Amino acid sequence: MSPFKILLIVMMSIAGMAYFGYGKKQQNMSAMIAGGLMMGIPYLVSSGWLLLLSWLLLIAFPVIWARM
């Protein structure tokens, strides 16, 4: 496993925990879903670049969902 992928997994998990905690505190379901997916996606995706792309999309998900 490359250092790039390990760094992405750690950063994604920390951001996922923060999103989930924020969503739980604010009762914001979209942030909780994004946080849960951020913590779970690294177990399913093997490519580092696909992991980065999915992470960026999940970061933007609650913002886009709130504007709809």
C-alpha positions in Angstrom: 0.0 0.0 0.0 1.4 3.4 -1.0 2.0 6.2 1.5 -0.4 8.3 -0.6 -3.3 5.9 -0.1 -2.5 5.5 3.6 -2.6 9.3 4.1 -5.9 9.5 2.2 -7.5 6.8 4.3 -6.4 8.5 7.5 -7.6 11.9 6.4 -10.8 10.5 5.0 -11.6 8.7 8.3 -10.9 11.8 10.4 -13.0 14.0 8.2 -15.8 11.3 8.2 -15.8 11.2 12.0 -16.0 15.0 12.1 -18.8 15.1 9.5 -20.7 12.4 11.4 -20.3 14.1 14.7 -21.4 17.4 13.3 -24.4 15.8 11.6 -25.4 14.1 14.8 -25.1 17.2 16.9 -27.0 19.4 14.4 -29.4 16.6 13.4 -28.3 17.0 9.8 -28.9 13.7 8.0 -26.9 14.6 4.9 -23.7 15.2 6.9 -24.2 12.0 8.9 -24.6 10.0 5.6 -21.5 11.7 4.1 -19.5 11.0 7.3 -20.5 7.4 7.4 -19.6 6.9 3.7 -16.3 8.6 4.2 -15.4 6.1 6.9 -16.6 3.1 4.9 -15.5 3.9 1.3 -11.8 3.1 2.0 -12.7 -0.5 2.6 -14.4 -0.8 -0.8 -12.1 1.3 -3.1 -8.7 0.1 -4.1 -7.4 2.9 -6.3 -5.9 5.9 -4.6 -7.2 8.4 -7.2 -10.7 7.0 -7.1 -10.6 7.3 -3.4 -9.5 10.9 -3.6 -12.3 11.6 -6.1 -14.9 10.0 -3.9 -13.6 11.9 -0.9 -14.0 15.2 -2.7 -17.5 14.3 -3.8 -18.5 13.3 -0.3 -17.1 16.6 1.2 -19.3 18.5 -1.2 -22.5 16.3 -0.8 -24.0 18.1 2.3 -23.4 21.5 0.8 -25.1 20.6 -2.5 -27.9 18.8 -0.7 -28.6 21.8 1.5 -29.0 24.1 -1.6 -31.6 21.8 -3.2 
